[in-house]
């Protein structure tokens, strides 16, 4: 297992103060946005790095902050890696937060093969838009929940 905090050579976009974490063929980066926390994983997800990736993602699941897991840059996704979604679902369910996955073709293929219900979005902006709509719907319900005199 190898952990480094260097931006990979293939990732040419410089991000000040938010370097990638490299772990056995995968690079991970988290970004806290106003609507959600976005965790991006690129590379290969397999049995050698799934525990480290799950641990990294779980660190960024926060109460009252939805999670967008961007796996659009994943090249290969092993069948054992499906456990990542179970971990995320358990943690998000315990905290009562929404989550969504932006998946690459290999990830979608494995989700379909395993017949797993994962909240999929086609892009990070779409996931953020979905979270914003959820916030708006909750705000509309707030006046209905307040006691009247």
N, C-alpha and C positions, 0 to 999 in steps of 0.2 A: 504494500500500500504506500503510495506516494502522495503527499500533500505539499503543494507549493502555493505561494501567493503571487505568482507572476502571471501577467497577461500572456496568453498563448500567442505564438508567432502568427497563427492563422487569423487571430482576431485583431484586425488592423485599426479598429476604432478605439482611440484612447478615451478612457473614462477616468477622470481625475478622482482619486481617492476611493475608487471602487474596483479594485483589481479582481480578477477571476481567481477562483480556487480550482486548482487542477488536481484531479483524483483518478488515477488509473484509466486514462483514456477519455475522461469527461471533464469539461470545464463548467463551473457553476458561478453564477453571479446573482446577487439579490439587490433589488431596488425597491425602496419604500416610496410609493406614490400616494397621492391624496386619496384615491378611491380604493386602492388595494396594494398589497405587497406583491411584486412580480419577481419570481425566481426563475431564472433562465438556465437551462442545462443544455449543453451542446456536446456532441461526440457520441461515444458508445456507452450504453447502460447495460451492464451484465452482472453476473454473480460476483465478480471481483470488486465492484464498486457500489453495488446497490445499497449496502448498509451505510456507507459514508454519505451517499446522496440523500438517503432518507433522513439521516441525522441532520444534514445541512438544511434540507427543506423544512423539517420540523422546528428548527431554531427560529424560522421566520413566520411561523403560523402564530399570529397574535390575536388576542381577544378583540372583538369589534372591528377587525380589519380583514376583509376578504383576501383570498390567495389566488393569484393567477400563476399557474405553473406552465411556463413556456418551454415545451419540448419540441418546438418546430425545427431545431437544429440537431436533433438526435438522428444519427446515422443507422444505428442498430439498437434493438430493444429486445432483450432475451425474455423468455417466458417467466423466469424467476423475478424479473423486474416489476411484474404486475403487482407484487406485494407493496410497492411504493404507494399505489393508489389506496390500498386498504389502510396503510398507516396514516395517510393524509386524511382520508374520510373519517377515521376514528378520532383523530386529533381535532379536526374542524368541527365534527359533530359534538365533541365534548365542550368545545368553546362556543358553539352556536354561530359559526361563521360560514359564509358561502365560499366555494372554491370552483375553479374551472381549469381545464387543461387545454392548451394549444398544442396539438399533436402533429408530428410528422407522419409520413406514410408508414414507416415501420411500427410506430407506436399505435396508430389506428388499426393496422393489420393485427397486431397482438391483442388489442382490446376487443376487436371483433371475434378473433379466434377463441378467446377466453370467455366471450359473451358476458362482458362486464359492463355494468352501467356506470359510466364515467361522464361527468358534466363537461362536454366538449365545446370549445369555441373555435372559430376559424382563424382568429387573430387576437393579439393582446388588446388592441383597441375595442374589438367586439366584446371581449370579456369585461373590460372596464365599463363599457356602455351598459352591459347587463347588470353589473353591480350598482351603477348609478340609478338605473330604473328601479332596482330593489330598494335603494335608499329613498327614492321619491315615493314609492308605494307605502313604505313604513311611515313617512312623514305625513301622508294623507290620512293614515289611520290614527295618528296621535290625537287629534282633537276628539275623535270618537271614544277614545279610551279615558279621557279626562272626565272626572265626576262633575255633574252640573249641580248647582245649588238648589 
